Amino acid sequence: MKSTFSPIPLPPPRAAARRQTERPIAGITGLFLATYPSGRRTYIFRYRDPLTGRKRSLTLGRAD
């Protein structure tokens, strides 16, 4: 007896669409434009804390 089960094809993975991407802004050290999967874009400033030496980020606001 032959099986009548046919699997449902899965859509291709969209791993890149699920992540936040950051692109540097030319001419300004540490400033990035972050794009989220929802389409929202924000400016992020990345710097190193002078007291602790830890990497920090400061979200400056939306890029509308």
C-alpha positions as a Python dict, from the first residue, in 0.01 Angstrom:
ca = {
    (1, 'M'): (0, 0, 0),
    (2, 'K'): (142, 335, -103),
    (3, 'S'): (145, 627, 143),
    (4, 'T'): (-61, 932, 48),
    (5, 'F'): (132, 1160, 281),
    (6, 'S'): (306, 1446, 103),
    (7, 'P'): (521, 1681, 311),
    (8, 'I'): (453, 2054, 296),
    (9, 'P'): (752, 2236, 147),
    (10, 'L'): (917, 2480, 388),
    (11, 'P'): (997, 2836, 284),
    (12, 'P'): (1367, 2923, 247),
    (13, 'P'): (1536, 3040, 568),
    (14, 'R'): (1550, 3416, 622),
    (15, 'A'): (1823, 3436, 884),
    (16, 'A'): (1953, 3769, 758),
    (17, 'A'): (1609, 3930, 788),
    (18, 'R'): (1584, 3838, 1157),
    (19, 'R'): (1894, 4028, 1263),
    (20, 'Q'): (1983, 4385, 1327),
    (21, 'T'): (2236, 4517, 1078),
    (22, 'E'): (2471, 4806, 1142),
    (23, 'R'): (2652, 5018, 885),
    (24, 'P'): (2915, 5277, 975),
    (25, 'I'): (2852, 5641, 892),
    (26, 'A'): (3141, 5778, 685),
    (27, 'G'): (3344, 6054, 844),
    (28, 'I'): (3228, 6003, 1203),
    (29, 'T'): (3419, 5750, 1410),
    (30, 'G'): (3193, 5522, 1612),
    (31, 'L'): (2861, 5626, 1456),
    (32, 'F'): (2647, 5353, 1298),
    (33, 'L'): (2307, 5330, 1133),
    (34, 'A'): (2123, 5024, 1267),
    (35, 'T'): (1841, 4869, 1065),
    (36, 'Y'): (1599, 4633, 1239),
    (37, 'P'): (1389, 4358, 1076),
    (38, 'S'): (1079, 4577, 1119),
    (39, 'G'): (1240, 4842, 896),
    (40, 'R'): (1305, 5089, 1178),
    (41, 'R'): (1642, 5266, 1156),
    (42, 'T'): (1829, 5424, 1446),
    (43, 'Y'): (2164, 5590, 1501),
    (44, 'I'): (2400, 5417, 1746),
    (45, 'F'): (2724, 5560, 1881),
    (46, 'R'): (2978, 5298, 1993),
    (47, 'Y'): (3260, 5398, 2223),
    (48, 'R'): (3492, 5269, 2494),
    (49, 'D'): (3426, 5381, 2852),
    (50, 'P'): (3735, 5578, 2966),
    (51, 'L'): (3701, 5463, 3328),
    (52, 'T'): (3638, 5089, 3289),
    (53, 'G'): (3763, 5027, 2935),
    (54, 'R'): (3441, 4845, 2845),
    (55, 'K'): (3275, 4881, 2508),
    (56, 'R'): (2952, 5081, 2532),
    (57, 'S'): (2681, 5194, 2295),
    (58, 'L'): (2449, 5491, 2303),
    (59, 'T'): (2131, 5493, 2096),
    (60, 'L'): (2083, 5847, 1969),
    (61, 'G'): (1741, 5816, 1811),
    (62, 'R'): (1542, 5724, 1506),
    (63, 'A'): (1659, 5801, 1156),
    (64, 'D'): (1327, 5905, 1003),
}
